[in-house]
Amino acid sequence: MSIVGQRIRWLREQRQWSQIQLAEKLGIHNTVLSRIESGEKKGVDFHLISKVADLFDVSTDYLHGRTDNPTPFWRQASVRETPAPFLDIDGLTEEELVEIKRHIEFIKWKSKQGDSRKE
């Protein structure tokens, strides 16, 4: 079983949802969810991971096993307090900062997918 599948299953069970209920909320077939949870389906689509993260209010890093802290980055501390001297964030809204963070997460995920194909 993959870490992604394990964590999705655990989150689903915490809500006492069936695979069918979660699959409907995600807009996928329950057999796809079953394959993800069992680890049979590799390389879960980034958009689906984002949907799961939003639905359960956890970070995509948590779902991928890069952290054991499920709290999304933007809830851990103010995004404005994050040290990123190369970013000019003055005047941006919290919503815009969250979008930047999601884009960074996507780039990191995309890079990791490229690394895994090289192995």
C-alpha positions in Angstrom: 0.0 0.0 0.0 1.3 3.5 -0.9 1.6 6.3 1.6 -0.9 8.3 -0.4 -3.4 5.4 -0.3 -2.8 4.8 3.4 -3.4 8.4 4.3 -6.5 8.8 2.1 -8.0 5.6 3.6 -7.2 6.8 7.2 -8.8 10.2 6.5 -11.8 8.6 4.9 -12.3 6.2 7.8 -11.9 9.0 10.4 -15.0 10.6 8.7 -16.7 7.2 8.6 -17.2 7.5 4.9 -17.4 4.6 2.5 -15.3 4.5 -0.5 -18.4 5.1 -2.6 -19.2 8.3 -0.6 -15.6 9.7 -0.9 -15.4 8.8 -4.6 -18.6 10.7 -5.3 -17.3 13.7 -3.4 -14.1 13.5 -5.6 -15.9 12.9 -8.8 -14.2 9.6 -9.5 -15.4 6.0 -9.7 -15.1 4.0 -6.4 -13.0 1.4 -8.1 -10.4 4.1 -8.8 -10.4 5.1 -5.2 -10.1 1.4 -4.1 -7.0 1.0 -6.4 -5.5 4.2 -4.9 -6.1 3.1 -1.3 -4.7 -0.4 -2.0 -1.6 1.1 -3.7 -2.5 -0.7 -6.9 -2.8 2.6 -8.8 0.5 4.5 -8.9 1.0 8.2 -9.7 -2.2 9.8 -8.5 -3.1 12.9 -10.5 -2.1 16.2 -8.8 -5.5 17.6 -9.2 -7.1 14.7 -7.4 -4.5 15.0 -4.6 -5.4 18.7 -4.4 -9.1 17.8 -4.1 -8.4 15.3 -1.4 -6.3 17.8 0.5 -9.0 20.5 0.2 -11.7 18.1 1.2 -9.9 16.9 4.4 -8.2 20.2 5.0 -4.7 18.6 5.0 -1.6 19.5 3.0 -0.5 17.7 -0.2 2.9 17.2 1.5 1.1 15.2 4.2 -0.7 13.1 1.6 2.6 12.4 -0.2 4.3 11.5 3.1 6.8 14.4 3.0 5.5 15.4 6.5 3.6 13.8 9.3 1.9 17.1 10.1 -1.4 17.2 8.3 -2.0 20.9 8.9 -1.8 22.8 5.6 1.2 25.2 5.4 -1.0 28.3 5.3 -2.6 27.3 8.6 0.6 26.6 10.4 1.8 30.2 10.4 1.0 33.3 8.4 2.2 32.9 4.9 3.6 36.5 5.2 6.0 35.3 7.9 7.5 32.6 5.8 11.1 33.5 4.9 11.2 33.9 1.1 13.4 36.9 0.4 13.1 36.4 -3.4 9.3 36.9 -3.3 7.8 40.3 -3.3 4.6 39.6 -1.5 3.7 43.1 -0.4 0.1 43.9 -1.4 -1.0 40.3 -2.1 -4.0 38.9 -0.4 -4.0 35.7 1.7 -5.9 34.0 -1.1 -3.2 35.0 -3.6 -0.5 33.8 -1.3 -2.2 30.4 -0.8 -2.4 30.1 -4.6 1.4 30.8 -4.9 2.0 28.1 -2.2 -0.2 25.6 -4.2 1.8 26.4 -7.4 5.1 25.8 -5.5 3.7 22.4 -4.3 2.7 21.5 -7.8 6.2 22.3 -9.1 7.8 20.2 -6.3 5.4 17.3 -7.1 6.1 17.6 -10.8 9.8 17.6 -10.1 9.5 14.5 -7.9 7.5 12.7 -10.7 10.4 13.4 -13.1 12.9 12.1 -10.5 10.9 8.9 -10.0 10.8 8.2 -13.8 14.6 8.3 -13.9 15.0 5.6 -11.3 
